[in-house]
Amino acid sequence: MQLITVDRSRQGMGVEPTFDAADISGRRGGEETPIVAYAISVLRRRKWILIGAVAAALFAGILVTLLMTPKYTATALLEIQREDRNVVEIEGATPRAGMVDQEFYETQYGLLRSQTLAERVARSLRLDQSPEFFQTMRVPVPEDWFHNGMPTPQYRDERVRVAGELLLKSLTVEPGRLSRLVRVYFTSPDAALSQKVADAWGKNFIQLTLERRFEATSYARNFLEDRLNQLRGRIDESERRLVDYASRQGIVNLPSEGSSNGTESRSERSLLVDDLATLNQELSKATADRVRAESRLGSSGSAVTEALDNQAISGLRQKRAELSSDYAKLLVQFKPDYPPAQGLKTQIDQLDRAISREEGRVTQTLGGTYQSAVGRENALRRKVNELTGRVLDLRRRSIQYNIYQRDVDTNRQLYDALLQRYKAIGVAGGVGVNNIAIVDGAKLPEKPSSPKLTLNLLLAILAGLGIGTLAIFLIEQIDQGVSDPAEVEKRLGVPLIGTIPRTSKDIYDQLRDPKSALGEAYLSLRTNLAFATDHGMPRTIAVTSSRPAEGKSTTSFALALSLARSGRRVLLMDGDMRSPSVHHMFGIENEAGLSNILAGAAQYPELLKEVGIENLAVLTAGPHPPSAPELLASARFPELLKDLLDRFDNVVLDIPPVMGLADAPLVGSRVEGTIFVLEFGATQMGTAGVALERLHGANAMVVGCVLTKFNAKRANLGYGYDYGYGYGDNVKRSETAG
């Protein structure tokens, strides 16, 4: 293969990239940019730094505020009547009301502050069983009180006593002057805890007062208690038998909606039945989807709605109609062999073939949808049949389970009936009207009394803005990443021949769609390459970068695909024998490839692989050789390129990065053109300059740079390089939706 000598004088690569004051003031392409616009652009690109600084400052402010231990106070209002009115007269059960004086109220206030009431509140709220309560109240807890977060039974009384003392320390009882009202205040670091304790204090005080009125009916209550204990044992035994049987038989039932929890006869449903019903619904939907897909597939490919709504087909048909009209006009005056008429006829035939291909693609898509619907329906039908058999078997095994269930329900009904009688007798002992009532329940405190959170947060925001602005300024001075496409040629001396936008979608799916943003971008790259040499498109093109993961492999694949679409015969060669990736793109094997050919162990025709794309073949890298540079420096490599050019119009090589490796300069010196890939915002100008110097030192023809992963929102001043990427997408989506 004949080597090509290149004039480097126009590339200007002898100067190391530097920054000057113009970079800071917002110079773009030799033009001064207003400082305000430049500042807005920098803030837009670096907004997350500013947001992070403000968020960190807010966090610090909140942390400082939290360390000051805010207090929340909840208030409950109680009313204590002086008279004790009776509804019924039961001898010994209704105490007589005597003279009520100041001592009565003092007694009530003392009862509100009693240790007994405090411990009762702690037990009712289960505060003694909660390690979080003791942590909230800033009290160290002995290690033996809790084991793995669970309370130990032997220290229960001690925990209740300590919890009661903590509640009393934070409680304040304030009698209303010249009134029967009493306010109960409770203060703690937890607003919800303050509300719960203040509410529970009044309720438990009322219950404690009423409990003293049940002494007259103690005999009946004791008798019923014995019977309840017996029934409770029978319930436990029957439920244990029910659970054991269900466990042995693998029966899992859930209470149905609306059933009570252990107080009435429970209706249950099986998990298998629920699963069967759910799968049956899904099967009906899948059948409907399959029928709908089948009906659509049965229609003519050119008449289905998808074909009629396809914008590409509509455009082609409109163009054909226009050409047919022009052709008919020519035939009125000229014969069919008239050259302009023949040209129109050729264009009409090409449009007919394009319309047929598009209609075939629509039909293929409908077929894939139908096959997917059929597969899902069959899978669901098999699962429904399987669950049907399991449900029938479950019903057979549930006969004895239902017998045990009825035994449990009977015992529970008897227990509930006796329990109601027991409660009725207990109420009869305290049937007198309660003289204590809750007037206002405690409300959840909305804000702490201290510290002042608003002021702390305001200062934190101001500090975060200052720190974030300073950080942005320093980063702008230090960062040499490529953030402006206009600076590439100016700073590196190599023309920018392509700008590839960043995308969050699947890259290879978009590349296979020529109308996508990536497809349009790489089409522009292919067009620019047509002016790279004096004879047009370079026949052998190597794609490299300064470091890994900058998008060179994707660019190689996209460029080869774009050339193949233009009708050229293209070979995509994986020249990165150290870390090959082309075979991963197509899902093919890499057992043999370029390394075998260069080592003389194989011939290239037998290793070329078709990948299902017209005009495109692939040559993988092959096994990892002991020394890749030695193979590339051998005489077999230029001979291989020469032989390949007899068979293909273009050869695109994906080669390793430049920095630290000898592969890229070796390959670059043997191909007509080398494309240098830069990653937007990541590739450093200094590193790119050194890499390009190495390529030029090896006499490689660098035809231009490609800027990948471009994000217009992060570019300096938002130049609008993304104009055209996605232009018309909204229109297409709306038309498709219509």
PESULRA-V661146 format. One record per run of one state. SS is the DSSP state (A for helix, B for strand, O for the rest). FROM is the first residue (numbers start at 0). TO is the last residue. If there is no record, write none. Layout:
ss,from,to
SS,FROM,TO
SS,FROM,TO
This chain:
ss,from,to
O,0,19
A,20,24
O,25,26
B,27,27
O,28,29
B,30,30
O,31,33
A,34,44
O,45,45
A,46,66
O,67,70
B,71,79
O,80,100
A,101,111
O,112,113
A,114,123
O,124,125
A,126,128
O,129,129
A,130,135
O,136,141
A,142,144
B,145,146
O,147,148
B,149,150
O,151,151
A,152,168
O,169,169
B,170,174
O,175,179
B,180,187
O,188,189
A,190,212
O,213,213
A,214,248
O,249,251
B,252,254
O,255,266
B,267,269
A,270,297
O,298,303
A,304,308
O,309,309
A,310,332
O,333,337
A,338,428
O,429,434
B,435,439
O,440,451
A,452,477
O,478,479
B,480,480
O,481,484
A,485,491
O,492,494
B,495,500
O,501,505
A,506,510
O,511,515
A,516,528
O,529,531
B,532,532
O,533,534
B,535,535
O,536,538
B,539,544
O,545,550
A,551,564
O,565,568
B,569,573
O,574,580
A,581,585
O,586,592
A,593,597
O,598,602
A,603,606
O,607,607
B,608,609
O,610,614
B,615,618
O,619,626
A,627,632
O,633,633
A,634,646
O,647,648
B,649,653
O,654,661
A,662,667
O,668,671
B,672,678
O,679,682
B,683,683
A,684,696
O,697,700
B,701,709
O,710,710
A,711,713
O,714,727
A,728,736
O,737,737
